[in-house]
Amino acid sequence: MKIKALASLSFLAGMFGKSLVVLISFVIFILFIDPYGINPWGLEISRVNKIKYERVNIDRLIKPWEVYWKQPKTIFMGTSRPHQSLNPVVLDNSVFAPAYNAAVPASTIDDHTAFIQEYIQSNPNLKYIILDVFWRYWVLHNTNLEVVKEADLGQTLDHVYYESSFSRVFVILCKFFSIDGIFDSFLTLKKNFSKELADYYISTTGYLFRKGGDSSGLFPNYGDNVMKEGQDKFHKLGKIFFHKLSNLYDICKKNGVTLIITILPEHPVSDHFYMETGQFVMLEYFLKRLAHYPNVYYFSSLGGLDQPNPYWWDPHHPSITVGNMVLESLKNGKPNSKIPDFGVLLTPQNVKKIISRRKQGLNKWMASNKAYVSAYKETQKVYMPIKVIAPTELN
C-alpha cells in the first residue's frame, strides 16, 4: 500500500511539475509576444510581434494604462475620427512632443470628462489635450440628457461612471494571462510573419492604422445608410452640452493643462445630407457657440479636399493624409496656406464668414456632382424626414 501511495504521489508530483513547466512556458510566450502591447519592457521584433493586431477589441481599456506609463506631454482625444487620422509622430520635435493618441471610438463628452480627470491625476507631465469635437455624434448621444436641469449639472458630472484603475488593470491582466491571451499571441505571431498587411491595427502611438477605406468613389451607399440611421430621431443641441464643455475647460485650467478643440473636416457628402435634412442650421448654431471658447481650430474640406482618394476613409472620417495636414498646421501654429479655412482659429468675428464659405463650397460641389445629388433625392423619398429642433427653441 505504501509503495502504491508513493507511486501515486510521485505521479502527481510529476504531473504537477510538467503542468507548471507548460504554464510558465505559456506565460513567458505571452509576455514575449505581448499581443496587446501592455508590457512596457517588452521587445518588438519585426515579423514576430511588432504589430499588435489583436489589440483593437480592448484598446479602450488599454488607453489609460499607456497614458500612465508613457507619460505623454500631449494627448489626442475624441471619437473614431481623430483615432483613425491623427498620428502623434507628426508632432515629434515640437512643443507638443511626446504625444499620444488616446481617442476612443463612440465615446461621449461624459466619457471625456472622466478620462481627462483620470489622465490629469495619472500623468503629471500632461500639458496639452487636443480634443476633436464631432458635433453630430455628440448631438445624437446627448438627447437622453436634455431633461437634466442646469441646477443638477454639477451632480451629473460628479457621478459620471468610469472604471477604476484597479478594475481596469484586473480585467486587462485576466485577458492577458488567459486562453484568449495564448490564442491572440499565436495570431499575433502568425500575422506578423505574414507579408500581407492587416486592414487595420492599433499603432504604438495609439492611433488606428487603416490600410484603406471606401475611397474609390463618391461613397454610393452613404445616403441610404445615414437616412436609415437618422429616421424618426430628434436631433437636439441643448445647452447642457456646452455646460459640460465649459466644465472640461475649467478642469484643465485648474490643473495647468491647455485644452485645444479641433473641428476636423467632413466630406461635402455629409454637408449635403445636413442641408437636405434641415440639420445644417444646427451645425451653424454649434459653430457659432464654439466660437466663444478659446483655442478652437476649424478645418475645412475646401480647396480640393473633396476628392475621396487619398483624403477620406468615408464621409465622416478623414484619412491619415488629412490628419497629417491637421497636425502640421497645429505644429506650425498657423493655417494651411493652400486650403481656405484649414487650421483657422475660430472666433466670433470670423465664424459667419467661415460658415458662408462652407455653404459656397457645398453649392459648388453639388453643381459638380449632379448625378449623386439626383440619386440621393430618390433615396430620401423612401424615408421619413428627420425632425430637427431649431436653435431658437433652445435659447
GIRAQUI-V225742 format. One record per residue. N is the residue number from 0. RES is the residue in three letters. D_CENTER is the distance of its C-alpha to the mean C-alpha in Angstrom with 2 decimals. Layout:
n->N res->RES d_center->D_CENTER
n->N res->RES d_center->D_CENTER
This chain:
n->0 res->MET d_center->67.39
n->1 res->LYS d_center->66.35
n->2 res->ILE d_center->65.84
n->3 res->LYS d_center->63.62
n->4 res->ALA d_center->61.64
n->5 res->LEU d_center->61.19
n->6 res->ALA d_center->60.15
n->7 res->SER d_center->57.56
n->8 res->LEU d_center->56.19
n->9 res->SER d_center->56.14
n->10 res->PHE d_center->54.28
n->11 res->LEU d_center->51.69
n->12 res->ALA d_center->51.30
n->13 res->GLY d_center->50.85
n->14 res->MET d_center->48.25
n->15 res->PHE d_center->46.39
n->16 res->GLY d_center->46.56
n->17 res->LYS d_center->45.30
n->18 res->SER d_center->42.47
n->19 res->LEU d_center->41.53
n->20 res->VAL d_center->41.57
n->21 res->VAL d_center->39.35
n->22 res->LEU d_center->36.91
n->23 res->ILE d_center->36.83
n->24 res->SER d_center->36.41
n->25 res->PHE d_center->33.35
n->26 res->VAL d_center->31.87
n->27 res->ILE d_center->32.59
n->28 res->PHE d_center->31.15
n->29 res->ILE d_center->27.83
n->30 res->LEU d_center->27.70
n->31 res->PHE d_center->28.54
n->32 res->ILE d_center->26.13
n->33 res->ASP d_center->23.35
n->34 res->PRO d_center->21.25
n->35 res->TYR d_center->18.13
n->36 res->GLY d_center->18.55
n->37 res->ILE d_center->19.48
n->38 res->ASN d_center->22.94
n->39 res->PRO d_center->23.00
n->40 res->TRP d_center->26.46
n->41 res->GLY d_center->25.82
n->42 res->LEU d_center->27.04
n->43 res->GLU d_center->25.03
n->44 res->ILE d_center->27.45
n->45 res->SER d_center->26.92
n->46 res->ARG d_center->27.49
n->47 res->VAL d_center->27.63
n->48 res->ASN d_center->24.43
n->49 res->LYS d_center->22.46
n->50 res->ILE d_center->19.53
n->51 res->LYS d_center->18.03
n->52 res->TYR d_center->17.62
n->53 res->GLU d_center->17.81
n->54 res->ARG d_center->15.03
n->55 res->VAL d_center->12.31
n->56 res->ASN d_center->13.67
n->57 res->ILE d_center->13.71
n->58 res->ASP d_center->10.79
n->59 res->ARG d_center->9.84
n->60 res->LEU d_center->13.45
n->61 res->ILE d_center->13.68
n->62 res->LYS d_center->11.19
n->63 res->PRO d_center->13.87
n->64 res->TRP d_center->16.56
n->65 res->GLU d_center->15.51
n->66 res->VAL d_center->15.08
n->67 res->TYR d_center->18.58
n->68 res->TRP d_center->20.34
n->69 res->LYS d_center->18.79
n->70 res->GLN d_center->19.23
n->71 res->PRO d_center->17.19
n->72 res->LYS d_center->18.38
n->73 res->THR d_center->15.09
n->74 res->ILE d_center->11.59
n->75 res->PHE d_center->8.42
n->76 res->MET d_center->6.42
n->77 res->GLY d_center->4.63
n->78 res->THR d_center->3.12
n->79 res->SER d_center->3.20
n->80 res->ARG d_center->5.23
n->81 res->PRO d_center->4.88
n->82 res->HIS d_center->3.62
n->83 res->GLN d_center->6.78
n->84 res->SER d_center->8.83
n->85 res->LEU d_center->9.23
n->86 res->ASN d_center->11.71
n->87 res->PRO d_center->13.13
n->88 res->VAL d_center->16.50
n->89 res->VAL d_center->17.12
n->90 res->LEU d_center->17.68
n->91 res->ASP d_center->20.35
n->92 res->ASN d_center->23.70
n->93 res->SER d_center->22.43
n->94 res->VAL d_center->22.52
n->95 res->PHE d_center->18.82
n->96 res->ALA d_center->19.43
n->97 res->PRO d_center->18.57
n->98 res->ALA d_center->14.81
n->99 res->TYR d_center->12.00
n->100 res->ASN d_center->8.24
n->101 res->ALA d_center->7.39
n->102 res->ALA d_center->3.71
n->103 res->VAL d_center->4.09
n->104 res->PRO d_center->4.33
n->105 res->ALA d_center->7.30
n->106 res->SER d_center->7.47
n->107 res->THR d_center->10.29
n->108 res->ILE d_center->12.02
n->109 res->ASP d_center->14.26
n->110 res->ASP d_center->11.73
n->111 res->HIS d_center->10.92
n->112 res->THR d_center->14.70
n->113 res->ALA d_center->15.30
n->114 res->PHE d_center->12.88
n->115 res->ILE d_center->14.18
n->116 res->GLN d_center->17.68
n->117 res->GLU d_center->17.36
n->118 res->TYR d_center->16.01
n->119 res->ILE d_center->18.83
n->120 res->GLN d_center->21.33
n->121 res->SER d_center->20.42
n->122 res->ASN d_center->19.91
n->123 res->PRO d_center->22.86
n->124 res->ASN d_center->21.89
n->125 res->LEU d_center->18.82
n->126 res->LYS d_center->19.71
n->127 res->TYR d_center->16.74
n->128 res->ILE d_center->13.39
n->129 res->ILE d_center->11.51
n->130 res->LEU d_center->9.54
n->131 res->ASP d_center->8.39
n->132 res->VAL d_center->10.10
n->133 res->PHE d_center->9.91
n->134 res->TRP d_center->13.44
n->135 res->ARG d_center->14.20
n->136 res->TYR d_center->11.66
n->137 res->TRP d_center->12.63
n->138 res->VAL d_center->16.16
n->139 res->LEU d_center->16.30
n->140 res->HIS d_center->15.10
n->141 res->ASN d_center->17.41
n->142 res->THR d_center->20.61
n->143 res->ASN d_center->21.79
n->144 res->LEU d_center->21.82
n->145 res->GLU d_center->23.89
n->146 res->VAL d_center->27.09
n->147 res->VAL d_center->26.41
n->148 res->LYS d_center->28.95
n->149 res->GLU d_center->28.25
n->150 res->ALA d_center->30.69
n->151 res->ASP d_center->28.56
n->152 res->LEU d_center->25.33
n->153 res->GLY d_center->25.94
n->154 res->GLN d_center->26.72
n->155 res->THR d_center->23.61
n->156 res->LEU d_center->21.36
n->157 res->ASP d_center->23.55
n->158 res->HIS d_center->23.07
n->159 res->VAL d_center->19.31
n->160 res->TYR d_center->18.96
n->161 res->TYR d_center->17.13
n->162 res->GLU d_center->18.55
n->163 res->SER d_center->20.93
n->164 res->SER d_center->20.61
n->165 res->PHE d_center->23.71
n->166 res->SER d_center->22.63
n->167 res->ARG d_center->19.31
n->168 res->VAL d_center->21.34
n->169 res->PHE d_center->23.95
n->170 res->VAL d_center->21.70
n->171 res->ILE d_center->20.26
n->172 res->LEU d_center->23.84
n->173 res->CYS d_center->25.23
n->174 res->LYS d_center->22.83
n->175 res->PHE d_center->23.61
n->176 res->PHE d_center->27.38
n->177 res->SER d_center->27.89
n->178 res->ILE d_center->28.91
n->179 res->ASP d_center->25.26
n->180 res->GLY d_center->24.97
n->181 res->ILE d_center->28.12
n->182 res->PHE d_center->27.13
n->183 res->ASP d_center->23.66
n->184 res->SER d_center->25.54
n->185 res->PHE d_center->27.91
n->186 res->LEU d_center->25.21
n->187 res->THR d_center->23.46
n->188 res->LEU d_center->26.89
n->189 res->LYS d_center->27.73
n->190 res->LYS d_center->24.65
n->191 res->ASN d_center->24.93
n->192 res->PHE d_center->28.61
n->193 res->SER d_center->28.11
n->194 res->LYS d_center->27.98
n->195 res->GLU d_center->25.64
n->196 res->LEU d_center->22.01
n->197 res->ALA d_center->19.57
n->198 res->ASP d_center->17.38
n->199 res->TYR d_center->14.17
n->200 res->TYR d_center->13.58
n->201 res->ILE d_center->11.67
n->202 res->SER d_center->13.38
n->203 res->THR d_center->15.19
n->204 res->THR d_center->13.06
n->205 res->GLY d_center->9.88
n->206 res->TYR d_center->8.20
n->207 res->LEU d_center->8.64
n->208 res->PHE d_center->12.00
n->209 res->ARG d_center->13.21
n->210 res->LYS d_center->16.95
n->211 res->GLY d_center->17.10
n->212 res->GLY d_center->16.35
n->213 res->ASP d_center->18.42
n->214 res->SER d_center->19.64
n->215 res->SER d_center->23.33
n->216 res->GLY d_center->24.28
n->217 res->LEU d_center->23.52
n->218 res->PHE d_center->21.28
n->219 res->PRO d_center->24.40
n->220 res->ASN d_center->22.90
n->221 res->TYR d_center->20.44
n->222 res->GLY d_center->23.08
n->223 res->ASP d_center->24.27
n->224 res->ASN d_center->20.97
n->225 res->VAL d_center->19.66
n->226 res->MET d_center->23.13
n->227 res->LYS d_center->23.21
n->228 res->GLU d_center->19.96
n->229 res->GLY d_center->21.32
n->230 res->GLN d_center->24.88
n->231 res->ASP d_center->26.68
n->232 res->LYS d_center->23.81
n->233 res->PHE d_center->24.26
n->234 res->HIS d_center->21.56
n->235 res->LYS d_center->22.06
n->236 res->LEU d_center->20.84
n->237 res->GLY d_center->22.86
n->238 res->LYS d_center->23.70
n->239 res->ILE d_center->22.07
n->240 res->PHE d_center->18.57
n->241 res->PHE d_center->20.01
n->242 res->HIS d_center->21.84
n->243 res->LYS d_center->18.72
n->244 res->LEU d_center->17.21
n->245 res->SER d_center->20.61
n->246 res->ASN d_center->20.50
n->247 res->LEU d_center->17.39
n->248 res->TYR d_center->19.40
n->249 res->ASP d_center->22.40
n->250 res->ILE d_center->20.81
n->251 res->CYS d_center->19.64
n->252 res->LYS d_center->23.01
n->253 res->LYS d_center->25.05
n->254 res->ASN d_center->23.53
n->255 res->GLY d_center->23.84
n->256 res->VAL d_center->20.17
n->257 res->THR d_center->19.34
n->258 res->LEU d_center->16.47
n->259 res->ILE d_center->15.39
n->260 res->ILE d_center->13.74
n->261 res->THR d_center->12.55
n->262 res->ILE d_center->12.90
n->263 res->LEU d_center->11.70
n->264 res->PRO d_center->14.33
n->265 res->GLU d_center->14.84
n->266 res->HIS d_center->17.54
n->267 res->PRO d_center->20.96
n->268 res->VAL d_center->20.90
n->269 res->SER d_center->18.46
n->270 res->ASP d_center->20.74
n->271 res->HIS d_center->23.69
n->272 res->PHE d_center->22.43
n->273 res->TYR d_center->21.90
n->274 res->MET d_center->25.40
n->275 res->GLU d_center->27.08
n->276 res->THR d_center->25.86
n->277 res->GLY d_center->26.53
n->278 res->GLN d_center->22.98
n->279 res->PHE d_center->23.23
n->280 res->VAL d_center->25.29
n->281 res->MET d_center->22.43
n->282 res->LEU d_center->20.23
n->283 res->GLU d_center->23.21
n->284 res->TYR d_center->23.58
n->285 res->PHE d_center->19.97
n->286 res->LEU d_center->20.36
n->287 res->LYS d_center->23.81
n->288 res->ARG d_center->22.74
n->289 res->LEU d_center->19.92
n->290 res->ALA d_center->22.58
n->291 res->HIS d_center->24.37
n->292 res->TYR d_center->21.70
n->293 res->PRO d_center->21.85
n->294 res->ASN d_center->19.62
n->295 res->VAL d_center->17.84
n->296 res->TYR d_center->17.32
n->297 res->TYR d_center->17.42
n->298 res->PHE d_center->16.79
n->299 res->SER d_center->18.90
n->300 res->SER d_center->19.29
n->301 res->LEU d_center->23.01
n->302 res->GLY d_center->25.26
n->303 res->GLY d_center->24.77
n->304 res->LEU d_center->20.99
n->305 res->ASP d_center->21.76
n->306 res->GLN d_center->22.76
n->307 res->PRO d_center->20.49
n->308 res->ASN d_center->21.20
n->309 res->PRO d_center->19.84
n->310 res->TYR d_center->17.44
n->311 res->TRP d_center->15.39
n->312 res->TRP d_center->13.86
n->313 res->ASP d_center->14.56
n->314 res->PRO d_center->15.33
n->315 res->HIS d_center->11.93
n->316 res->HIS d_center->10.09
n->317 res->PRO d_center->11.87
n->318 res->SER d_center->12.85
n->319 res->ILE d_center->12.98
n->320 res->THR d_center->16.29
n->321 res->VAL d_center->15.04
n->322 res->GLY d_center->12.34
n->323 res->ASN d_center->15.37
n->324 res->MET d_center->17.37
n->325 res->VAL d_center->15.04
n->326 res->LEU d_center->15.21
n->327 res->GLU d_center->18.91
n->328 res->SER d_center->19.53
n->329 res->LEU d_center->18.11
n->330 res->LYS d_center->19.96
n->331 res->ASN d_center->23.15
n->332 res->GLY d_center->22.95
n->333 res->LYS d_center->23.97
n->334 res->PRO d_center->22.92
n->335 res->ASN d_center->23.20
n->336 res->SER d_center->26.95
n->337 res->LYS d_center->26.85
n->338 res->ILE d_center->24.31
n->339 res->PRO d_center->25.17
n->340 res->ASP d_center->22.84
n->341 res->PHE d_center->20.19
n->342 res->GLY d_center->19.24
n->343 res->VAL d_center->21.80
n->344 res->LEU d_center->21.92
n->345 res->LEU d_center->21.92
n->346 res->THR d_center->25.16
n->347 res->PRO d_center->27.55
n->348 res->GLN d_center->29.87
n->349 res->ASN d_center->27.79
n->350 res->VAL d_center->25.44
n->351 res->LYS d_center->28.11
n->352 res->LYS d_center->28.76
n->353 res->ILE d_center->25.09
n->354 res->ILE d_center->24.96
n->355 res->SER d_center->28.33
n->356 res->ARG d_center->27.27
n->357 res->ARG d_center->24.23
n->358 res->LYS d_center->26.75
n->359 res->GLN d_center->29.14
n->360 res->GLY d_center->26.61
n->361 res->LEU d_center->25.90
n->362 res->ASN d_center->29.67
n->363 res->LYS d_center->30.26
n->364 res->TRP d_center->27.67
n->365 res->MET d_center->29.26
n->366 res->ALA d_center->32.66
n->367 res->SER d_center->31.64
n->368 res->ASN d_center->30.07
n->369 res->LYS d_center->32.70
n->370 res->ALA d_center->32.53
n->371 res->TYR d_center->28.89
n->372 res->VAL d_center->29.72
n->373 res->SER d_center->32.77
n->374 res->ALA d_center->31.03
n->375 res->TYR d_center->28.39
n->376 res->LYS d_center->31.28
n->377 res->GLU d_center->32.77
n->378 res->THR d_center->29.58
n->379 res->GLN d_center->29.45
n->380 res->LYS d_center->32.98
n->381 res->VAL d_center->31.95
n->382 res->TYR d_center->29.67
n->383 res->MET d_center->30.38
n->384 res->PRO d_center->29.06
n->385 res->ILE d_center->26.13
n->386 res->LYS d_center->27.48
n->387 res->VAL d_center->26.24
n->388 res->ILE d_center->27.32
n->389 res->ALA d_center->28.38
n->390 res->PRO d_center->27.23
n->391 res->THR d_center->30.93
n->392 res->GLU d_center->31.02
n->393 res->LEU d_center->28.55
n->394 res->ASN d_center->30.51
